[in-house]
Amino acid sequence: MQDSFELLEEKVRRAAELVRALRQENKELEQQRRQAESRLKEAEKGLQALEKQKGAAASDHKRVEALDGEVATLRKEREEIKKRLARLIEVLDELE
């Protein structure tokens, strides 16, 4: 009887130790989860900032393309005006 009672006490002690160890492990895992959650939020903020920069860069790229097109158009107009002025100068020279 004494042996079985001691055996039971030993099993209860081991079970209690196991419960303490599991609680400690659970506490550590919860802390790791909170840290990971915090890092995830930081990463999401960083990602949002990068997406905003990407959007701004895309917008800037479109604006640059539009300005390039406008510059090309203005150059063509300038060349045409040069040609027309040259013709007008020829006409004026002929009048003399």
C-alpha positions as CSV (number, residue, x, y, z in Angstrom):
1,M,0.0,0.0,0.0
2,Q,2.8,2.3,1.0
3,D,4.6,1.6,-2.4
4,S,1.5,2.3,-4.4
5,F,1.0,5.6,-2.5
6,E,4.6,6.6,-3.2
7,L,4.2,5.6,-6.8
8,L,1.1,7.8,-7.0
9,E,3.0,10.7,-5.3
10,E,5.8,10.4,-7.8
11,K,3.4,10.4,-10.8
12,V,1.7,13.5,-9.4
13,R,5.1,15.2,-8.9
14,R,6.1,14.4,-12.5
15,A,2.7,15.5,-13.8
16,A,3.1,18.8,-11.9
17,E,6.6,19.3,-13.3
18,L,5.3,18.6,-16.7
19,V,2.4,21.1,-16.3
20,R,5.0,23.7,-15.1
21,A,7.3,23.0,-18.0
22,L,4.4,23.2,-20.5
23,R,3.2,26.5,-18.9
24,Q,6.7,28.0,-19.2
25,E,6.9,26.8,-22.8
26,N,3.5,28.2,-23.5
27,K,4.6,31.6,-22.0
28,E,7.7,31.6,-24.2
29,L,5.7,30.7,-27.3
30,E,3.2,33.5,-26.5
31,Q,6.1,36.0,-26.2
32,Q,7.5,34.8,-29.5
33,R,4.1,35.1,-31.1
34,R,3.8,38.7,-29.9
35,Q,7.3,39.6,-31.2
36,A,6.5,38.0,-34.6
37,E,3.2,39.9,-34.7
38,S,5.1,43.1,-34.0
39,R,7.6,42.4,-36.7
40,L,4.8,41.5,-39.1
41,K,3.1,44.9,-38.5
42,E,6.4,46.7,-39.1
43,A,6.9,44.7,-42.3
44,E,3.4,45.6,-43.5
45,K,4.1,49.3,-42.8
46,G,7.3,49.0,-44.8
47,L,5.5,47.3,-47.6
48,Q,2.8,50.0,-47.7
49,A,5.5,52.7,-47.8
50,L,7.2,50.8,-50.7
51,E,3.9,50.5,-52.5
52,K,3.3,54.2,-52.2
53,Q,6.8,54.9,-53.5
54,K,6.1,52.5,-56.4
55,G,2.9,54.3,-57.2
56,A,4.6,57.7,-57.1
57,A,7.4,56.3,-59.3
58,A,4.8,55.0,-61.8
59,S,3.1,58.3,-61.8
60,D,6.4,60.1,-62.3
61,H,7.3,57.7,-65.1
62,K,4.0,58.5,-66.9
63,R,4.6,62.2,-66.5
64,V,8.1,61.9,-67.9
65,E,6.8,59.9,-70.9
66,A,4.1,62.6,-71.5
67,L,6.8,65.4,-71.2
68,D,9.0,63.5,-73.6
69,G,6.2,63.3,-76.1
70,E,5.5,67.0,-75.7
71,V,9.2,67.9,-76.2
72,A,9.2,65.8,-79.4
73,T,6.1,67.6,-80.7
74,L,7.7,71.0,-79.9
75,R,10.9,70.1,-81.7
76,K,8.9,69.1,-84.8
77,E,7.0,72.4,-84.6
78,R,10.3,74.3,-84.2
79,E,11.7,72.6,-87.3
80,E,8.6,73.4,-89.3
81,I,8.7,77.0,-88.2
82,K,12.4,77.2,-89.2
83,K,11.5,75.9,-92.7
84,R,8.7,78.4,-93.0
85,L,10.9,81.2,-91.9
86,A,13.6,80.2,-94.4
87,R,11.0,80.2,-97.2
88,L,9.7,83.7,-96.1
89,I,13.3,85.0,-96.0
90,E,13.8,83.6,-99.6
91,V,10.6,85.4,-100.7
92,L,11.7,88.6,-99.1
93,D,15.1,88.3,-100.7
94,E,13.5,87.9,-104.1
95,L,11.6,91.2,-103.5
96,E,14.7,93.2,-103.3
